[in-house]
């Protein structure tokens, strides 16, 4: 399972005080922050699990294939920063 990601999410976990203290003591033992310790617990738990994949809908697949055709025909181009800014301002 790859451990790199281009996006991340922040979550809030509520623990009973006694459990938080126990987890904090374990994190301290390893010289980790509590959040890093919990992250490692989750990584250890899911390391042998394949990430589920789901088939595309017919509509999404059709859109993708159309966009790929346009890309191969060079009907698309990379946007410059000012084009992106202009587009976002128009939203």
N, C-alpha and C positions, 0 to 999 in steps of 0.2 A: 504494500500500500504506500503510495507516495506521501511524503510528509510536507511537501511544499504546496502552497496554494496562492492564487493571485488575489483571492478575497478572503476576508475573515469576518466573523460576527462576534459581537460582544453579548454575553448572556449574564443574567443575574441569578444567582443560586442562593436560596434561603436554607440555612442549616440550623438545627437546634444548637444552642450555645455549647453544649457538651461535645457534640460531634465536631463543631468548628474548632474547639480547643484541641481535640484529639488530632484532627487533620493538620492544624497549625503546628502542633508539636512534631508531627512526622515531617512536615515541610521544613521546619527549623533543623531537624536532625540531618537533613540532606542539603541544607544551605539554600533552600528554594523559597520563593514567595508562595503563598497559599494558592494563588491562581496558577502558577507554573506547576505546582505539585498536582493540582486537580487536572490540569491539562495532560500531564503525563499519565495519570490514572486512566483518563479517557482513551488516550492513545494506546496504552497497553491493552485496554479492553477490546478495542476495535481492530487491532493490528492484523488479525487473521480473517477479517470479514471483508468480502468484496463489496465495493460500492455498488448499490443497485443501479441498474440502467433501465430505462423505459423507452418503448418505441415512440417515434414521433407520430403525431396525428397525420392523416393524409393531407390535410390543409397545410400544416407546417412543412411537410416534406415537399409538397408542390411549390411552396414559396421558396424554400431552400434551393431546389433544383433550378427554378427560374433565375434566382439571384446568381447561382453558379454559372449559368449560361451567359448572363449579362457580364459577369466578371471575365469569363474567357473571351468574350467578344470585345473586351476593353470598353464596355459602356459605363464602367464605374471608375472612379479614381479616388486616391487618398485625399482627404480634406486637409487643407491648411488650417493652422490655428485660428486665423481670422474668420475663416468660413465656419468653423465650429462655434466660435463665439457668437457670430451673427445668427446662426441657426438657433442656438440656445436662448439668445435674447428674444427671438421671435416666438418662443413657446409661451 
